[in-house]
Amino acid sequence: MRRKIEIFLRILLALALFCGCFYVVDTTLEFKYDDGVTPMSDFYSFPEDSIDVLLLGSSHMGVNLDTTILCNDYGIGAYKLWGATQPVWNSYYNLVEALKTQHPKVVVLEELCLSHDVEYYEYANAVKNTMGLRWSRNKVEAIFASYEPKDRLNAFFPLSQYHSRYAELTEEDFHSYFWDNRLSEHNTRDWNAVCPMPEPSETTDRQPVGEKQMTYLKKILYLCKKNNIPLLVMKAPYSAPEAEKARLNTVNDYLKEEGIPVLDCLTNFREYGFDYATDFGDTAGHLNSTGCAKLTAILGQYLKDNYDLPNRTGDPLFAYATPQDAEFILGKAFVGDGQTFFLDTGKTLYSGSRDYTIFVRFATRCDSNEKVLFSCFSETEPYRGLLVRLAEDGMLDVVVGSNYYTKLALPEKEWATLAITKSGNQYTFYLEGKQAGSAQSGCESYSGTLLLGCERMANNTLGRLSAVQIDRFELYDNAKSSAECLSWTAENRVNPSREQILEGWKGAYAGIEDYTLDVPFRGDGEACLDTGVQLYADPKADWHLTADLLLDDQDGTYLSCFNEEVDAYRGLLVRKSGNTLTVQVGGGAGFSTLVFDGTHNTLDIEKTGSSYTVSFGGTLLGRLDSPTQPYYGSLLVGGERDYDLEPFRQSALTVWSLTVK
């Protein structure tokens, strides 16, 4: 009997070890997409009945609303269970999952999911909208509703989808275990891109809504009524085409019959103050920071006016943008005038032995003679403390400790992020996501306070007032880790606008230079190669491009120097889809040819003025004249640039050789 017990315990221990190891491996490798997976996985960390407003929908909910603003400005504790192009059936199954631990006081459904008439979305969409769910009957039903029959087996054995991710793991992958799960904010902040968009269709026609869509909308209505939870349907603004707008009109008729309120910021976008020329950040209908703030304010005020919700202002579960351990946070942007404006934080940095961290985002230009960003510095001997100021040579002067002086190189952009940590006598400086320097210097006690936009002079008066601008400033009473400082200074950067980037590329153009690919490019689907050759900065320039392309079973982009601007597509784009190779040139005209996997052939493009001669594998595809406007982006190998000029559509294709003359 004792022997049997020992065997049983050993088997039990072996199973426990196997399950534990499998959990760690599976959790480490699984996808952690911000647009679907992590919003659901993070949801499980919330205490029971802690979420007052549950937000369901696609990226028009996830990107277009800021729950931090809802919390800090309207006192609303809201959470977004969203996913990329989330179908209404996934919104339903997310609601079922949420009601296992939460009883929200309001459910808000974004209506874009009802504008389409499709049975299944693409495979990646199904992955993002189901993988975050814990295993239960609800997840099984979500899989059957989301995946086409041929793909369901992979959904039930998800490790097969991501077992090869070991080569791309990051620190984030090792902080997703149940004992160390770091909540993500899931808000897009400081996105200043501007993408003018056409206004939505104003049709009043009706079109039938998909049967599957209506079935799951009715399921959501029934579930909310069953649990006595009010449902609010919201329509975010986007460039709705006529067919989608007609389906949404039909949905509105049904909701009106059912007595469900609709916050319609699509049809009534003018009344709500949305500007389609300035409020969008991309062509996918996502609002930039300006548009997001507008929609968030509209929803926040509506919820506050129409529902009885507790005040959650500053609640650490929702107020992500207000770090709870901060000693001081700048509540409103500081804009100095160089004459009278300054800010006294009231905080001392050197009144005793203490560590600290300062996070700051500031404008790199200042029009006044004095350029003090912030100071806690004694101008009487012995000179000591902290002094940070803009220098005339485009550098940043930093003085720490016992008057230890150093200079940091500022980026050539309008705004920069900086972190300074003090640990004992050791100082470390971080700029724009990189460590920029360090210093070691002791410091005698100094009782002066930390000032923004000025210094305290030797006679104890305030002087050197400066017309500096600071829109983020946080002070902590400890030395943050290098990882935290790198993360903050990277995530809070203000990237230049599309127009600024293009202007910079325009200024850098000095003609088309000869280029030769040094070694074959073998794409991995993650990165592309920037040749630096601006083929269309001067549309009249002549050039001759030859490239040896490997033809295999992969689809994607071989070469691109292409402008992804709606109604202004232009440039060079060489793509393969199935057995078709497509070459677009100039103003968007081009050729297609059949290709066969397992071979490689040479693409030859000769441009003279606006005339092109295109050959492939020694066969002439054709000649055409296709004038175009300038595009200042450079030629990429194995990828393209999106509207925001960021690389995308990176492809796992091979280019054996490439020359441009």
C-alpha positions as CSV (number, residue, x, y, z in Angstrom):
1,M,0.0,0.0,0.0
2,R,2.8,2.4,0.9
3,R,4.5,1.6,-2.4
4,K,1.3,2.5,-4.3
5,I,1.0,5.8,-2.4
6,E,4.7,6.7,-3.3
7,I,4.1,5.9,-7.0
8,F,0.9,8.0,-7.0
9,L,2.7,10.9,-5.3
10,R,5.5,10.7,-7.8
11,I,3.1,10.7,-10.7
12,L,1.2,13.6,-9.2
13,L,4.5,15.5,-8.7
14,A,5.6,14.8,-12.3
15,L,2.2,16.0,-13.6
16,A,2.5,19.2,-11.4
17,L,6.0,19.9,-12.7
18,F,4.9,19.3,-16.3
19,C,1.9,21.5,-16.0
20,G,4.0,24.2,-14.3
21,C,6.6,24.1,-17.0
22,F,4.0,24.1,-19.7
23,Y,2.3,27.1,-18.2
24,V,5.5,29.1,-18.0
25,V,6.5,28.2,-21.6
26,D,3.0,28.8,-23.0
27,T,2.5,32.1,-21.2
28,T,6.0,33.3,-22.2
29,L,5.5,32.5,-25.9
30,E,1.9,33.4,-26.4
31,F,1.0,36.5,-28.5
32,K,0.5,39.7,-26.5
33,Y,-1.2,41.9,-29.0
34,D,-2.4,45.2,-27.6
35,D,-5.3,45.1,-29.9
36,G,-7.2,42.2,-28.5
37,V,-5.1,39.8,-26.4
38,T,-3.8,41.9,-23.6
39,P,-7.0,43.9,-22.9
40,M,-8.7,40.6,-22.1
41,S,-5.8,39.0,-20.2
42,D,-5.3,42.2,-18.1
43,F,-9.0,42.2,-17.4
44,Y,-8.6,39.1,-15.2
45,S,-6.5,41.2,-12.8
46,F,-9.3,43.5,-11.8
47,P,-11.0,42.8,-8.5
48,E,-14.6,41.7,-8.6
49,D,-17.2,44.4,-9.3
50,S,-14.5,47.1,-9.7
51,I,-15.4,48.2,-13.3
52,D,-18.3,50.6,-13.5
53,V,-18.4,51.1,-17.3
54,L,-17.5,48.3,-19.7
55,L,-16.5,49.4,-23.2
56,L,-16.9,46.9,-26.0
57,G,-15.9,47.2,-29.7
58,S,-13.2,47.5,-32.3
59,S,-10.2,49.9,-32.5
60,H,-12.8,52.6,-32.9
61,M,-13.3,52.0,-29.2
62,G,-9.8,51.0,-28.2
63,V,-7.9,53.8,-29.9
64,N,-10.5,56.5,-30.0
65,L,-11.2,56.6,-26.3
66,D,-8.9,57.4,-23.3
67,T,-10.0,55.7,-20.1
68,T,-7.4,57.8,-18.1
69,I,-9.2,61.0,-19.2
70,L,-12.5,59.4,-18.3
71,C,-11.1,58.6,-14.8
72,N,-9.2,61.8,-14.1
73,D,-11.6,64.3,-15.7
74,Y,-15.0,62.7,-15.2
75,G,-14.4,60.3,-12.3
76,I,-15.5,57.3,-14.4
77,G,-13.9,53.8,-13.8
78,A,-14.1,52.3,-17.3
79,Y,-12.4,49.4,-19.0
80,K,-12.0,48.7,-22.7
81,L,-12.4,45.0,-23.8
82,W,-11.6,45.7,-27.4
83,G,-9.9,44.0,-30.3
84,A,-8.8,44.7,-33.9
85,T,-12.0,45.0,-36.1
86,Q,-13.8,43.2,-33.2
87,P,-16.9,41.4,-34.6
88,V,-20.1,41.8,-32.6
89,W,-19.9,38.1,-31.7
90,N,-16.6,38.7,-29.9
91,S,-18.1,41.7,-28.1
92,Y,-20.8,39.3,-27.0
93,Y,-18.4,36.6,-25.7
94,N,-16.3,39.3,-24.0
95,L,-19.4,40.5,-22.2
96,V,-20.3,37.0,-21.1
97,E,-16.7,36.6,-19.8
98,A,-16.8,40.0,-18.0
99,L,-20.1,39.2,-16.2
100,K,-18.5,36.3,-14.5
101,T,-16.7,38.7,-12.2
102,Q,-18.1,42.1,-12.9
103,H,-21.5,43.8,-12.8
104,P,-20.9,47.1,-14.6
105,K,-23.4,49.9,-14.2
106,V,-23.3,50.6,-17.9
107,V,-22.2,48.7,-21.0
108,V,-21.1,50.7,-24.0
109,L,-21.0,49.0,-27.5
110,E,-19.3,50.7,-30.4
111,E,-21.4,50.3,-33.5
112,L,-18.8,49.7,-36.2
113,C,-19.1,45.9,-35.7
114,L,-22.6,46.1,-37.1
115,S,-21.7,47.8,-40.3
116,H,-20.3,44.7,-42.0
117,D,-22.0,41.7,-43.5
118,V,-19.5,38.9,-43.2
119,E,-19.6,35.5,-41.7
120,Y,-16.0,35.3,-40.7
121,Y,-13.2,37.8,-40.5
122,E,-9.5,37.0,-41.4
123,Y,-7.6,34.5,-39.3
124,A,-5.4,37.1,-37.5
125,N,-8.5,38.9,-36.4
126,A,-9.9,35.7,-34.8
127,V,-6.7,35.1,-33.0
128,K,-6.6,38.6,-31.5
129,N,-10.2,38.5,-30.4
130,T,-10.2,35.0,-28.7
131,M,-6.7,34.2,-27.5
132,G,-6.9,36.3,-24.4
133,L,-9.9,34.4,-23.1
134,R,-9.3,31.8,-20.4
135,W,-10.4,28.3,-21.3
136,S,-14.1,27.7,-20.6
137,R,-17.2,26.8,-22.4
138,N,-17.5,30.5,-23.3
139,K,-14.1,30.4,-25.1
140,V,-15.0,27.3,-27.0
141,E,-18.2,28.9,-28.3
142,A,-16.2,32.1,-29.2
143,I,-13.7,29.9,-31.2
144,F,-16.6,28.2,-33.1
145,A,-18.1,31.6,-33.9
146,S,-14.9,33.3,-34.9
147,Y,-12.8,30.8,-36.8
148,E,-13.6,29.2,-40.2
149,P,-13.9,25.4,-39.8
150,K,-10.5,24.8,-41.4
151,D,-8.8,27.0,-38.8
152,R,-10.4,25.8,-35.6
153,L,-7.9,23.0,-34.8
154,N,-5.1,25.6,-34.5
155,A,-7.3,27.7,-32.1
156,F,-7.7,24.7,-29.8
157,F,-3.9,24.1,-29.8
158,P,-2.6,27.7,-29.8
159,L,1.0,26.7,-29.0
160,S,1.3,25.6,-32.6
161,Q,0.7,29.2,-33.6
162,Y,3.5,30.8,-31.6
163,H,6.0,28.1,-30.7
164,S,8.7,29.8,-32.8
165,R,8.4,33.2,-31.0
166,Y,11.5,32.4,-28.8
167,A,13.7,34.5,-31.2
168,E,11.6,37.6,-30.7
169,L,10.9,37.6,-27.0
170,T,11.1,40.9,-25.1
171,E,11.1,41.8,-21.4
172,E,7.3,42.2,-21.6
173,D,7.0,38.4,-22.3
174,F,8.4,37.6,-18.9
175,H,6.0,39.7,-16.9
176,S,2.7,38.0,-17.9
177,Y,2.5,35.3,-15.3
178,F,-0.3,35.3,-12.8
179,W,2.2,36.2,-10.0
180,D,3.8,39.1,-12.0
181,N,1.2,40.5,-14.4
182,R,1.9,44.2,-15.3
183,L,-1.3,46.0,-16.4
184,S,-1.0,47.9,-19.6
185,E,-2.7,51.3,-20.0
186,H,-4.3,50.4,-23.4
187,N,-4.5,54.1,-24.2
188,T,-2.9,55.9,-27.2
189,R,-1.5,59.2,-26.0
190,D,0.4,62.0,-27.6
191,W,-0.3,60.8,-31.2
192,N,0.0,64.0,-33.1
193,A,-0.2,62.7,-36.7
194,V,-2.8,64.4,-38.9
195,C,-4.5,62.5,-41.7
196,P,-7.2,64.4,-43.5
197,M,-10.2,62.1,-44.2
198,P,-13.3,62.4,-46.4
199,E,-16.5,63.0,-44.5
200,P,-18.9,60.1,-44.0
201,S,-21.7,59.3,-46.4
202,E,-24.9,61.2,-45.5
203,T,-27.2,58.6,-47.0
204,T,-30.6,58.0,-45.4
205,D,-31.1,54.7,-47.2
206,R,-31.4,51.4,-45.4
207,Q,-29.6,48.1,-46.2
208,P,-30.1,44.8,-44.6
209,V,-27.7,44.0,-41.7
210,G,-25.9,40.7,-41.7
211,E,-27.9,37.9,-40.1
212,K,-25.0,36.8,-37.8
213,Q,-24.5,40.4,-36.8
214,M,-28.1,41.0,-35.8
215,T,-28.3,37.6,-34.0
216,Y,-25.4,38.6,-31.7
217,L,-26.7,42.2,-31.2
218,K,-29.9,40.7,-29.9
219,K,-27.9,38.4,-27.6
220,I,-26.1,41.4,-26.2
221,L,-29.4,43.2,-25.6
222,Y,-30.9,40.1,-23.9
223,L,-27.8,39.6,-21.7
224,C,-27.9,43.2,-20.6
225,K,-31.6,43.1,-19.9
226,K,-31.3,39.8,-18.0
227,N,-28.6,41.3,-15.7
228,N,-30.4,44.7,-15.4
229,I,-27.5,46.6,-17.0
230,P,-28.2,49.6,-19.2
231,L,-26.8,49.4,-22.7
232,L,-25.5,52.5,-24.6
233,V,-24.5,52.2,-28.2
234,M,-21.9,54.6,-29.5
235,K,-21.0,55.5,-33.1
236,A,-17.5,56.9,-33.4
237,P,-16.8,59.2,-36.4
238,Y,-15.0,57.8,-39.4
239,S,-15.3,57.9,-43.2
240,A,-18.2,55.6,-43.4
241,P,-18.9,54.6,-47.0
242,E,-22.5,54.5,-48.3
243,A,-23.2,50.8,-47.8
244,E,-21.9,50.8,-44.2
245,K,-23.8,53.9,-43.3
246,A,-27.0,52.4,-44.8
247,R,-26.6,49.3,-42.6
248,L,-26.0,51.5,-39.5
249,N,-29.2,53.4,-40.3
250,T,-31.0,50.0,-40.2
251,V,-29.4,49.2,-36.9
252,N,-30.5,52.6,-35.5
253,D,-34.1,51.9,-36.4
254,Y,-33.9,48.6,-34.5
255,L,-32.3,50.2,-31.5
256,K,-34.9,52.9,-31.4
257,E,-37.6,50.3,-31.4
258,E,-35.9,48.5,-28.5
259,G,-35.5,51.8,-26.6
260,I,-31.7,51.6,-26.6
261,P,-30.0,55.1,-26.6
262,V,-27.4,55.8,-29.3
263,L,-24.6,58.4,-28.9
264,D,-24.2,59.1,-32.6
265,C,-21.0,61.0,-33.2
266,L,-20.9,59.8,-36.8
267,T,-24.1,61.2,-38.3
268,N,-23.8,64.3,-35.9
269,F,-20.1,64.8,-36.2
270,R,-20.5,68.5,-37.0
271,E,-22.7,69.2,-34.0
272,Y,-20.1,67.4,-31.8
273,G,-17.2,69.5,-33.2
274,F,-15.2,66.9,-35.1
275,D,-13.0,68.1,-38.0
276,Y,-12.2,65.5,-40.6
277,A,-9.3,67.6,-41.8
278,T,-7.5,67.6,-38.4
279,D,-8.9,65.0,-36.0
280,F,-7.7,61.7,-37.6
281,G,-4.3,60.1,-37.4
282,D,-4.5,57.5,-40.1
283,T,-6.6,56.2,-43.0
284,A,-8.2,53.5,-40.8
285,G,-10.5,55.9,-39.1
286,H,-8.5,56.2,-35.9
287,L,-8.7,59.5,-34.1
288,N,-5.4,61.3,-33.2
289,S,-4.9,62.8,-29.7
290,T,-7.0,65.8,-30.6
291,G,-9.9,63.7,-31.9
292,C,-9.6,61.2,-29.1
293,A,-9.8,63.9,-26.4
294,K,-13.0,65.2,-28.1
295,L,-14.7,61.8,-28.3
296,T,-13.7,60.9,-24.7
297,A,-15.1,64.2,-23.4
298,I,-18.4,63.7,-25.2
299,L,-18.8,60.1,-23.8
300,G,-17.6,61.1,-20.4
301,Q,-20.1,64.0,-20.1
302,Y,-22.9,61.8,-21.5
303,L,-22.2,59.0,-18.9
304,K,-21.9,61.5,-16.1
305,D,-25.2,63.2,-17.0
306,N,-27.3,60.1,-17.6
307,Y,-26.1,57.4,-15.2
308,D,-25.5,57.2,-11.5
309,L,-21.8,56.3,-11.3
310,P,-19.4,56.5,-8.3
311,N,-16.6,59.0,-8.4
312,R,-13.4,57.1,-9.3
313,T,-11.1,60.2,-9.7
314,G,-7.5,59.1,-9.1
315,D,-8.4,55.5,-8.7
316,P,-5.1,53.6,-9.4
317,L,-7.0,50.9,-11.3
318,F,-8.0,53.5,-14.0
319,A,-5.9,56.6,-13.5
320,Y,-2.8,55.2,-15.3
321,A,-1.6,58.7,-16.3
322,T,-1.4,59.8,-12.6
323,P,1.4,57.7,-11.0
324,Q,0.5,57.2,-7.4
325,D,4.0,57.3,-6.1
326,A,4.9,60.6,-7.6
327,E,6.0,63.4,-5.3
328,F,5.1,66.1,-7.8
329,I,3.3,66.1,-11.2
330,L,2.9,69.0,-13.5
331,G,-0.9,69.4,-13.9
332,K,-0.9,71.9,-16.7
333,A,1.8,72.7,-19.3
334,F,4.3,75.3,-18.2
335,V,4.8,78.1,-20.8
336,G,7.3,80.7,-19.6
337,D,7.3,84.3,-21.0
338,G,10.9,85.2,-20.0
339,Q,9.6,88.0,-17.8
340,T,7.2,87.0,-15.0
341,F,6.1,83.4,-15.4
342,F,7.7,80.7,-13.3
343,L,6.6,77.7,-11.2
344,D,7.8,76.8,-7.7
345,T,7.1,73.1,-7.0
346,G,7.8,73.6,-3.3
347,K,9.9,70.5,-3.3
348,T,13.5,70.4,-2.1
349,L,16.1,68.1,-3.6
350,Y,19.2,68.7,-1.4
351,S,17.9,69.5,2.0
352,G,19.1,66.1,3.2
353,S,20.5,62.9,1.9
354,R,17.9,61.7,-0.6
355,D,17.5,60.0,-4.0
356,Y,15.2,61.3,-6.7
357,T,14.1,60.8,-10.4
358,I,12.9,63.6,-12.7
359,F,11.0,62.9,-15.9
360,V,10.5,65.9,-18.2
361,R,9.4,66.6,-21.7
362,F,10.3,70.1,-23.0
363,A,10.5,72.2,-26.1
364,T,14.1,72.3,-27.5
365,R,13.8,75.9,-28.7
366,C,13.5,79.0,-26.5
367,D,13.2,82.6,-27.8
368,S,14.4,84.4,-24.6
369,N,18.0,85.2,-23.7
370,E,17.8,83.0,-20.6
371,K,16.9,79.4,-21.2
372,V,16.6,77.7,-17.8
373,L,14.3,74.7,-17.9
374,F,14.4,73.9,-14.2
375,S,16.7,74.4,-11.2
376,C,17.3,73.6,-7.6
377,F,20.6,75.4,-7.5
378,S,22.6,77.6,-5.1
379,E,24.1,80.6,-6.8
380,T,26.2,81.4,-3.7
381,E,29.5,79.5,-3.0
382,P,29.9,76.6,-2.8
383,Y,27.8,76.4,-6.0
384,R,25.7,73.2,-5.8
385,G,22.4,71.5,-6.6
386,L,20.7,70.8,-10.0
387,L,20.5,73.2,-13.0
388,V,19.2,72.2,-16.5
389,R,19.2,74.8,-19.3
390,L,19.1,75.0,-23.1
391,A,22.4,76.1,-24.6
392,E,23.0,78.3,-27.6
393,D,24.9,75.5,-29.4
394,G,21.9,73.2,-29.6
395,M,23.1,71.3,-26.6
396,L,21.6,70.8,-23.1
397,D,23.6,72.0,-20.1
398,V,23.2,69.9,-17.0
399,V,24.9,70.9,-13.7
400,V,24.6,68.5,-10.8
401,G,26.1,68.0,-7.3
402,S,29.0,70.3,-6.5
403,N,28.8,72.2,-9.7
404,Y,29.7,69.2,-11.9
405,Y,29.0,70.4,-15.5
406,T,28.1,68.3,-18.5
407,K,26.5,68.8,-21.9
408,L,24.0,66.5,-23.7
409,A,23.3,66.5,-27.4
410,L,19.7,67.4,-28.1
411,P,17.8,65.7,-30.9
412,E,16.9,67.8,-34.0
413,K,13.2,68.0,-33.2
414,E,10.9,70.4,-31.5
415,W,10.4,68.4,-28.3
416,A,12.6,66.1,-26.2
417,T,12.2,63.8,-23.3
418,L,14.8,63.7,-20.4
419,A,15.1,61.6,-17.3
420,I,17.6,62.3,-14.4
421,T,18.2,59.9,-11.6
422,K,20.2,60.5,-8.4
423,S,21.3,57.5,-6.3
424,G,23.6,58.6,-3.6
425,N,26.2,60.7,-5.4
426,Q,25.6,59.0,-8.7
427,Y,23.6,60.7,-11.5
428,T,22.4,59.2,-14.7
429,F,20.9,61.0,-17.7
430,Y,18.5,59.6,-20.3
431,L,17.4,61.3,-23.5
432,E,14.8,60.1,-26.0
433,G,14.9,56.5,-24.9
434,K,18.7,56.2,-24.6
435,Q,21.2,56.7,-21.8
436,A,23.0,59.9,-22.6
437,G,25.6,60.2,-19.8
438,S,26.4,60.0,-16.1
439,A,28.2,61.9,-13.4
440,Q,29.3,61.4,-9.8
441,S,29.4,64.4,-7.5
442,G,28.6,64.9,-3.8
443,C,26.7,67.9,-2.7
444,E,26.3,69.9,0.5
445,S,22.8,70.6,1.8
446,Y,20.8,73.2,0.1
447,S,17.3,74.3,1.2
448,G,16.1,75.9,-2.0
449,T,13.1,74.5,-3.8
450,L,12.8,73.1,-7.3
451,L,11.8,75.8,-9.8
452,L,10.6,75.6,-13.4
453,G,11.5,78.4,-15.8
454,C,13.9,80.3,-13.6
455,E,16.7,80.2,-10.9
456,R,17.0,81.5,-7.4
457,M,19.8,84.1,-7.3
458,A,22.5,84.8,-4.7
459,N,20.3,87.4,-3.0
460,N,17.4,84.9,-2.8
461,T,15.4,86.6,-5.5
462,L,14.1,84.9,-8.6
463,G,16.0,85.6,-11.8
464,R,16.9,84.3,-15.2
465,L,13.3,83.9,-16.1
466,S,13.0,82.0,-19.3
467,A,10.5,81.5,-22.1
468,V,10.8,77.7,-22.0
469,Q,7.9,75.2,-22.5
470,I,7.5,72.1,-20.4
471,D,4.4,69.9,-20.8
472,R,5.3,66.9,-18.7
473,F,7.2,67.0,-15.4
474,E,7.2,64.3,-12.8
475,L,9.3,64.1,-9.6
476,Y,9.8,60.8,-7.6
477,D,11.5,60.4,-4.2
478,N,13.6,57.4,-5.4
479,A,16.0,56.5,-8.2
480,K,14.0,54.7,-10.9
481,S,15.6,51.8,-12.7
482,S,17.4,52.2,-16.0
483,A,14.6,50.2,-17.7
484,E,11.9,52.6,-16.3
485,C,13.8,55.7,-17.5
486,L,14.5,54.3,-20.9
487,S,10.8,53.3,-21.2
488,W,9.5,56.7,-20.1
489,T,11.8,58.8,-22.3
490,A,10.9,56.5,-25.3
491,E,7.2,56.3,-24.8
492,N,6.7,60.0,-24.1
493,R,8.6,61.2,-27.2
494,V,6.8,63.6,-29.5
495,N,7.6,62.3,-33.0
496,P,7.6,64.8,-35.8
497,S,4.6,65.0,-38.0
498,R,4.4,63.6,-41.5
499,E,4.8,67.0,-42.9
500,Q,7.9,67.7,-40.8
501,I,9.5,64.3,-41.8
502,L,8.8,64.9,-45.5
503,E,10.3,68.4,-45.2
504,G,13.4,67.0,-43.6
505,W,13.7,64.4,-46.4
506,K,13.2,67.2,-49.0
507,G,16.0,69.2,-47.5
508,A,18.3,66.2,-47.4
509,Y,17.9,65.4,-51.1
510,A,21.0,65.9,-53.2
511,G,20.2,63.9,-56.3
512,I,20.0,60.2,-57.0
513,E,23.2,58.5,-55.9
514,D,24.4,55.2,-57.3
515,Y,23.5,52.3,-55.0
516,T,24.5,48.6,-54.9
517,L,23.1,46.1,-52.4
518,D,26.2,44.7,-50.6
519,V,24.8,41.3,-49.7
520,P,21.5,39.5,-50.6
521,F,18.5,40.7,-48.6
522,R,16.6,37.9,-46.9
523,G,13.5,39.2,-45.3
524,D,12.1,37.8,-42.1
525,G,8.7,39.5,-42.1
526,E,9.9,41.8,-39.2
527,A,12.4,44.3,-40.8
528,C,13.1,45.9,-44.1
529,L,16.2,47.6,-45.6
530,D,16.3,51.4,-46.2
531,T,18.6,52.1,-49.2
532,G,18.4,55.9,-48.7
533,V,17.8,56.4,-52.4
534,Q,15.0,58.9,-53.1
535,L,13.8,57.9,-56.5
536,Y,11.0,60.4,-56.7
537,A,12.2,63.5,-54.9
538,D,12.7,64.9,-58.4
539,P,10.0,63.3,-60.6
540,K,12.0,64.3,-63.7
541,A,15.2,62.6,-62.7
542,D,16.4,59.6,-64.8
543,W,17.4,56.4,-63.2
544,H,18.0,52.7,-64.0
545,L,17.1,50.0,-61.5
546,T,17.9,46.3,-61.7
547,A,17.0,43.7,-59.1
548,D,17.4,39.9,-59.0
549,L,14.3,38.6,-57.2
550,L,13.9,35.1,-55.7
551,L,10.4,33.7,-56.4
552,D,9.2,31.3,-53.8
553,D,5.9,30.6,-52.1
554,Q,6.0,33.8,-50.0
555,D,3.8,36.8,-50.8
556,G,4.7,40.4,-50.1
557,T,6.7,43.4,-51.1
558,Y,10.1,43.2,-52.8
559,L,10.7,46.9,-53.4
560,S,8.9,50.2,-52.6
561,C,9.4,53.9,-52.9
562,F,5.7,54.6,-52.7
563,N,3.4,57.2,-51.2
564,E,0.5,55.7,-49.2
565,E,-1.6,58.8,-49.3
566,V,-5.3,58.4,-50.2
567,D,-6.0,59.8,-53.7
568,A,-2.3,60.4,-54.1
569,Y,-0.8,57.0,-54.5
570,R,2.4,57.2,-56.5
571,G,6.0,56.0,-56.8
572,L,7.5,52.5,-57.3
573,L,5.9,49.4,-55.8
574,V,7.0,45.8,-56.6
575,R,4.8,43.1,-55.0
576,K,4.1,39.4,-55.4
577,S,0.7,37.8,-54.7
578,G,0.4,34.2,-55.5
579,N,1.8,33.7,-59.0
580,T,1.5,37.3,-60.0
581,L,4.2,39.9,-59.8
582,T,2.9,43.5,-60.0
583,V,5.1,46.5,-60.8
584,Q,3.6,50.0,-60.2
585,V,5.5,53.1,-61.3
586,G,5.0,56.8,-61.5
587,G,1.4,57.9,-60.9
588,G,0.2,54.4,-60.1
589,A,0.2,52.8,-63.5
590,G,2.0,49.5,-64.0
591,F,2.3,45.9,-65.2
592,S,1.6,42.4,-63.9
593,T,3.1,39.1,-65.0
594,L,2.8,35.5,-64.1
595,V,5.8,34.0,-62.2
596,F,6.7,30.5,-61.0
597,D,7.9,29.6,-57.6
598,G,11.4,28.2,-57.2
599,T,13.1,30.5,-59.7
600,H,14.7,33.9,-59.7
601,N,14.7,36.5,-62.4
602,T,15.9,40.0,-63.0
603,L,13.6,43.0,-62.9
604,D,14.8,45.9,-65.0
605,I,13.2,49.4,-64.8
606,E,14.6,52.3,-66.8
607,K,13.1,55.7,-66.2
608,T,13.7,58.6,-68.6
609,G,11.8,61.7,-67.5
610,S,8.2,60.3,-67.0
611,S,8.7,57.4,-69.4
612,Y,9.3,53.9,-68.1
613,T,10.6,50.7,-69.8
614,V,10.0,47.6,-67.6
615,S,11.4,44.1,-68.3
616,F,11.3,40.9,-66.2
617,G,13.4,37.8,-66.9
618,G,14.6,39.4,-70.1
619,T,11.0,39.8,-71.4
620,L,9.7,43.3,-72.0
621,L,6.6,43.9,-69.9
622,G,5.9,47.2,-71.6
623,R,6.6,50.9,-71.9
624,L,4.4,53.7,-70.6
625,D,4.4,57.4,-69.7
626,S,3.3,58.1,-66.1
627,P,4.1,61.6,-64.8
628,T,3.8,62.1,-61.0
629,Q,4.3,64.5,-58.2
630,P,7.4,64.5,-55.9
631,Y,7.6,61.9,-53.1
632,Y,10.6,62.3,-50.7
633,G,10.6,58.9,-49.1
634,S,13.5,56.5,-49.9
635,L,13.6,53.1,-51.6
636,L,12.9,50.2,-49.2
637,V,13.8,46.5,-49.7
638,G,11.3,44.0,-48.2
639,G,8.7,46.5,-47.0
640,E,6.7,49.7,-47.5
641,R,6.1,52.9,-45.6
642,D,2.5,53.6,-44.3
643,Y,0.8,57.0,-44.3
644,D,2.8,58.0,-41.2
645,L,6.0,57.1,-43.0
646,E,6.7,54.2,-40.7
647,P,7.8,50.8,-42.2
648,F,5.0,48.3,-42.6
649,R,4.2,45.2,-44.7
650,Q,7.6,43.8,-44.0
651,S,8.0,40.7,-46.0
652,A,9.8,37.4,-45.9
653,L,11.1,37.7,-49.4
654,T,14.6,37.5,-50.9
655,V,16.3,40.1,-53.1
656,W,19.6,38.6,-54.4
657,S,20.9,41.8,-55.9
658,L,19.9,45.4,-56.4
659,T,21.6,48.3,-58.2
660,V,20.3,51.9,-58.9
661,K,22.2,54.2,-61.2
